[in-house]
Amino acid sequence: MIWLISIGIGLVSGLLMGILGMGGGIFITPALIYLAGFSQKLAVGTTLAVLLPPIGIAAVMEYYKSGNVDFRVAIVIAMMAIIGGWIGAHIANQTDTKILKIIFGTFLILIGTYMIAEAK
C-alpha cells in the first residue's frame, strides 16, 4: 500500500512542481504524514531525500526554453539553501514534533493568506 501512496504523492508533487514551482514541503511532507502515517521528522527527512536529486530537471528545461529561468539567482539560492538546510535540520531535530507541526501549519496559512490577498 505504501508504494501506491508513494506513486500518487510523486505524481501529484511533480505536477505541482511543473505548474506552480512547488510541491516539496508544501505537498510531500503533509502527504507523507497524513496519507502514509509518517512522523513529522521522518516526513521532512524523506521529502529532503526526494528533492536532493534534480527531479525537476524536465520542468526547468521547459521553462528555460521559454526564457523563464535565471540560473544565477537559482545558484545563489541553492547555495544558501544548503547552509540553511543544515542549520534548519539541526534545529528541527532538537525541537518537539508538536511545535514543528504548529510552525509548519502557521507558515502555510500565512503564505496562503498573503497570496490570496495580493491576488485580489
C-alpha positions as CSV (number, residue, x, y, z in Angstrom):
1,M,0.0,0.0,0.0
2,I,2.8,2.4,0.8
3,W,4.1,2.0,-2.8
4,L,0.7,3.1,-4.3
5,I,0.6,6.1,-1.9
6,S,4.2,6.9,-2.8
7,I,3.4,6.8,-6.6
8,G,0.4,9.1,-6.1
9,I,2.4,11.5,-3.9
10,G,5.2,11.6,-6.5
11,L,2.8,12.2,-9.5
12,V,0.9,15.0,-7.7
13,S,4.1,16.7,-6.4
14,G,5.6,16.5,-9.9
15,L,2.5,18.2,-11.4
16,L,2.6,20.9,-8.7
17,M,6.3,21.5,-9.3
18,G,5.7,21.8,-13.1
19,I,2.7,24.1,-12.8
20,L,3.3,26.1,-9.6
21,G,7.0,25.7,-8.9
22,M,6.3,24.0,-5.6
23,G,5.4,20.6,-4.3
24,G,8.2,19.6,-1.8
25,G,7.5,20.7,1.7
26,I,4.1,22.1,0.8
27,F,2.7,18.8,-0.6
28,I,5.0,15.9,0.0
29,T,5.6,16.5,3.7
30,P,1.9,16.7,4.7
31,A,1.0,13.8,2.3
32,L,3.6,11.6,4.0
33,I,2.2,12.5,7.4
34,Y,-1.5,12.1,6.7
35,L,-1.6,9.5,3.9
36,A,1.5,7.3,4.7
37,G,1.4,7.7,8.5
38,F,5.0,9.1,8.8
39,S,6.1,11.2,11.8
40,Q,6.8,14.9,11.1
41,K,10.6,14.3,11.2
42,L,10.5,11.2,9.0
43,A,8.3,13.0,6.5
44,V,10.7,16.0,6.4
45,G,13.8,13.8,6.0
46,T,12.1,11.8,3.3
47,T,11.0,14.9,1.5
48,L,14.5,16.3,1.5
49,A,15.8,12.9,0.1
50,V,13.3,13.3,-2.7
51,L,14.3,16.9,-3.5
52,L,18.0,16.3,-3.3
53,P,18.4,14.8,-6.8
54,P,17.4,17.0,-9.8
55,I,13.9,15.7,-10.1
56,G,12.6,18.9,-11.6
57,I,15.1,18.9,-14.5
58,A,12.5,18.4,-17.2
59,A,10.3,21.3,-15.9
60,V,13.4,23.5,-15.6
61,M,14.4,22.8,-19.2
62,E,10.9,23.6,-20.4
63,Y,10.9,26.9,-18.5
64,Y,14.5,27.6,-19.7
65,K,13.5,27.2,-23.4
66,S,10.9,29.9,-22.8
67,G,13.5,32.2,-21.2
68,N,11.9,31.8,-17.8
69,V,14.9,30.7,-15.7
70,D,17.6,32.9,-14.0
71,F,20.3,30.4,-13.3
72,R,22.5,33.0,-11.5
73,V,19.8,33.6,-8.9
74,A,19.0,29.9,-8.7
75,I,22.6,29.0,-7.9
76,V,22.8,31.6,-5.2
77,I,19.5,30.4,-3.7
78,A,20.6,26.8,-3.9
79,M,24.0,27.5,-2.2
80,M,22.3,29.4,0.6
81,A,19.6,26.7,0.9
82,I,22.4,24.1,1.6
83,I,23.6,26.2,4.5
84,G,20.0,27.0,5.7
85,G,19.0,23.4,5.3
86,W,21.8,22.2,7.5
87,I,21.0,24.7,10.2
88,G,17.3,24.1,10.0
89,A,17.7,20.3,10.2
90,H,19.8,20.7,13.3
91,I,17.2,23.0,14.9
92,A,14.3,20.7,13.9
93,N,16.0,17.6,15.3
94,Q,16.2,19.4,18.7
95,T,12.5,20.7,18.6
96,D,9.4,18.9,19.7
97,T,7.3,17.4,16.9
98,K,4.2,19.3,18.0
99,I,6.0,22.6,17.8
100,L,7.2,21.7,14.3
101,K,3.7,21.0,13.1
102,I,2.4,24.3,14.5
103,I,5.2,26.2,12.8
104,F,4.6,24.4,9.5
105,G,0.9,24.9,9.6
106,T,1.2,28.6,10.5
107,F,3.7,29.2,7.7
108,L,1.3,27.7,5.2
109,I,-1.6,29.7,6.4
110,L,0.4,33.0,6.3
111,I,1.8,32.4,2.8
112,G,-1.6,31.3,1.5
113,T,-3.4,34.3,3.1
114,Y,-0.8,36.7,1.6
115,M,-1.1,35.2,-1.8
116,I,-4.9,35.3,-1.9
117,A,-5.0,38.9,-0.6
118,E,-2.4,40.1,-3.1
119,A,-4.2,38.4,-6.0
120,K,-7.4,40.3,-5.2
